[in-house]
Amino acid sequence: MQNIDNTEYIELLKKAEKSVMYVTNRPEIIFTKGEGSYLWDSNGNKYLDMIAGWAVCCLGHSSPVMVEAMTQQAKVLINPSPAFYNKPAIEFASLLTEISCMDKVFFINSGAEANEGAIKLARKYGQKYLNGAYEIITTWNSFHGRTLAMMAASGKKKWENLFEPKPKGFKRVNYNDIEDLKQAISKDTCAFMLELVQGEGGVVAADKTYIKQVRELCDKNNILLIVDEVQTGLGRLGHMFAYESYGIEPDIMTLAKGIGGGFPLSATLAKDKVCCFEAGDQGGTYCSTPLATAVGKAVVDEIIKSDLCNNAKLVGEYFIGQLNKLKEKYSFIKEIRGSGLLLAIGLHKEVANQIKDECMNKFLLVNAPNDSTIRFMPPLNISNTEVDETISILDEICSHIS
Ligand SMILES: Cc1ncc(COP(=O)(O)O)c(C=O)c1O
């Protein structure tokens, strides 16, 4: 653990206030160590972490598998430049195409950038094969990232008038409403993009019949289906990819978060028929670095080797069972949502932030994506023991909520 005494702690908080750009309210906690499902702050307090870097640290904090991959790769080659091939990027792209229905992979750094790549690819496809169609339909309550185009794509009402003018060519429809999508499709539409489970939207899942109808509608109208699996991919829902549990195949898929296990990495993946970029259409200084892709490959190899999809499924089922017991006990709990290890408590009351703060005081980290939802997105290798610990703290807190 990084040793920080009280004087240094106070100094650091002062420096943070002076020099760190304000973008959100942060608690006055400085984390200094992470291991497995736990984080330690500078006072030596140990927190059970059900946020995991925002659904990112799928192997837990400072996973030895990642540390080994990072150290070995850093010693030999960090970045030869994006203009050249490198071994880890080729091997990782090859692995991802083997385990998914996708044919080609483009690596970049964040979820928003992977989604930007998906939109660019769909628009290029529209230009080449769909008479110049450019419009992307997305869903209300969705979250696709924080670049200007992804803010335009996301279905967050709060963002409607922020940073105007935003890029044009996005249209929103209601989630799980096939009629709304039918009405929205026009000769200008090149793609429909959605999350199969809206994560930031509060863990709201798409219906299976809706997704089957979406696939049929996209095929009938000759438009592309893009699934944003930034949060749902890589075992989070108990399947390697969420689309598997819906019995459909997308044309384009984006991955981030879990793909790097905490290291910045993301990917835009597509079927061969869609891959129509020409030289110079897509790129980036840090696309396909050997360091990031070596870590990503080690993470995915570990997910496969330790069957973490199945662990997420089994521990998730146990978690849901325990959360349902809380629901029976406390009438302000409306419902339990989600699957695998992307779970949420839906509340009748707007007390999610209060519960989140009380959890933090008891050294449990959970997330409140909105006023009436508590979300859990822990490492995929947790056991029922961590679930029991979480439930016992939540139970104690819920018993004081009137
Ligand atoms: C579904 C989804 N798409 C995109 C993003 C944006 O990813 P990033 O923050 O890495 O840009 C997120 C982040 O929470 C997400 O949940």
Ligand as a Chemical Component Dictionary entry (heavy atoms), coordinates in Angstrom:
data_LIG
# 
_chem_comp.id                   LIG 
_chem_comp.type                 NON-POLYMER 
_chem_comp.pdbx_formal_charge   0 
_chem_comp.three_letter_code    LIG 
# 
loop_
_chem_comp_atom.comp_id 
_chem_comp_atom.atom_id 
_chem_comp_atom.alt_atom_id 
_chem_comp_atom.type_symbol 
_chem_comp_atom.charge 
_chem_comp_atom.model_Cartn_x 
_chem_comp_atom.model_Cartn_y 
_chem_comp_atom.model_Cartn_z 
_chem_comp_atom.pdbx_ordinal 
LIG C1 C1 C 0 -22.899 0.988 -23.062 1  
LIG C2 C2 C 0 -21.794 1.979 -22.981 2  
LIG N1 N1 N 0 -21.298 2.499 -24.116 3  
LIG C3 C3 C 0 -20.283 3.380 -24.113 4  
LIG C4 C4 C 0 -19.729 3.807 -22.916 5  
LIG C5 C5 C 0 -18.604 4.798 -22.929 6  
LIG O1 O1 O 0 -17.405 4.165 -22.634 7  
LIG P1 P1 P 0 -16.100 5.045 -22.250 8  
LIG O2 O2 O 0 -16.431 5.743 -20.973 9  
LIG O3 O3 O 0 -15.002 4.047 -22.139 10 
LIG O4 O4 O 0 -15.904 6.007 -23.372 11 
LIG C6 C6 C 0 -20.208 3.285 -21.707 12 
LIG C7 C7 C 0 -19.632 3.724 -20.422 13 
LIG O5 O5 O 0 -20.187 3.592 -19.361 14 
LIG C8 C8 C 0 -21.265 2.353 -21.742 15 
LIG O6 O6 O 0 -21.775 1.828 -20.610 16 
# 
loop_
_chem_comp_bond.comp_id 
_chem_comp_bond.atom_id_1 
_chem_comp_bond.atom_id_2 
_chem_comp_bond.value_order 
_chem_comp_bond.pdbx_ordinal 
LIG C1 C2 SING 1  
LIG C2 N1 SING 2  
LIG C2 C8 DOUB 3  
LIG N1 C3 DOUB 4  
LIG C3 C4 SING 5  
LIG C4 C5 SING 6  
LIG C4 C6 DOUB 7  
LIG C5 O1 SING 8  
LIG O1 P1 SING 9  
LIG P1 O2 DOUB 10 
LIG P1 O3 SING 11 
LIG P1 O4 SING 12 
LIG C6 C7 SING 13 
LIG C6 C8 SING 14 
LIG C7 O5 DOUB 15 
LIG C8 O6 SING 16 
# 
